[in-house]
């Protein structure tokens, strides 16, 4: 899993792909910015090309993609796929970052409903940057 640098995360959202599948390629196909490629068959995102649109996260059948952005106040914005009834803005939620680690407390900032040609709605939530990077 290729993680964007802290400097890159300060410039805006970037995708983090935690997938080892070599048989899917949906994220590669849906990225209009050519930011998702495959290395040894598994997808990864090039943080210098990624604009953080979320198309790959919404299309991934395995919910294996998160978008991360440094909010500049010690917290991170984590965008993740969501199935089910969307939570209210400001609600407390538990998020599961990629790369292991336990669930983290977060606060909902925005919800993006399911759109045509996507598999998931998206939720943007604020989480502690130090907890996210553990």
N, C-alpha and C positions, 0 to 999 in steps of 0.2 A: 504494500500500500504506500503510495507516494503522497506525502503530506506537504502542503504548501508551506513556505517559510513564513515566519512571523511578519516579515516585511511585506510579503505578498498579501497576507490576510488583512493588513491595514489598508490596502488599496481597494478591497471589496471582496465579495463572495467568491469562493473557489470550491470546486468539487473535490471531494475525497472519496475514492472508490475502494471499497473493501470487498472485492470480488475475485475469486480465483477460477471462475467458470471460463472455459475455452470454447463453449458451444453456443453462446448466446449472441453477443455482439449488438444487442439492441441499443445500448448506450452509445456505441460508436456510430451507428446508423442515424440516430436522432440528433446528434450534435451538429448544428449548422455552422459552428465555428472551427470544426476539425480539431477540437481540443482533446478528444478521447481517442486513444490508440490502444493497441495491444502489444504487450511485451511478453514473450514466452506464452502467447495465447491469451493471457489474462488482461482485462482492460485496466487502463490507468488514465488519469487526467493530467494534461500539461497545464500547470497553473499559470504559465505565461500566455496561453491562448484562451483559457477558460474565462468567461465573462460572468459566470454565476447565475445563468438564466434558470437553471433547475429542470430543464427539459429531460436530462438524463435521469435525474432522481425520480421524476414523475413517471417515467417510462419503464424503469427497472423492475422486472418481475420479482426480483428477490429482495427489494428494499435495501440494496447494498451500497447506496450512495447517499452521502450527506454533503450539504454545502456549509461552509464555515466562513465567518467574517469576524474580525476583531472590531469590537464596538468602541475601543479606545478608552474604556472606563474600567478595565479589569474583567469585563465580561465578553463573551462571544455570542454571536448570533448563529444558532444552529438550525438549519433548514433540513427537515427530514420527511420521508414519505409517511402518510397517515391513511389508514383505512378505518371507516366508521364515522360516527357523528363527530364533527369538528368541535374542539373545545372553544370556550369563550375567550376573547382577548383579555389578557390579564390573569387568566386562570393559572394555577400552579399545576404543573405536569411533571412526569418523570420521563427523561430522555435516555436513550441507549446509544451512546456514541459508537462509532466503528473502532475496531482495533482492541476490543476488550474493555476491561474496567466495568465497574458496576453501574447501575442506573444512577442518574444525576438529577437533582431537583432543578426545575427551570420554570420560567414564566412565559406564557404565550404572548408574542408580539403581533403576529399576523397569521391568518389562515388563508389558504389558496384552495378553493374547491376543486373537485375533480373536473377536468376539462376533457373535451373530445380528444380521442387518440392518446389518452394517458391511462395509466393503471392506478395511480394514487393521487389523492389530494396531498397538499404539502402544509406543514406547520412550521412557522419560524418562532423560535423560542430563545430567550436569553438564558445563558448558563455561565457559570464561573469559568473564565479562561483557564485558570490554574487547574481546576478540576477536570476540564475537558482535555488538557494536554498531559495528564498523568498517565 
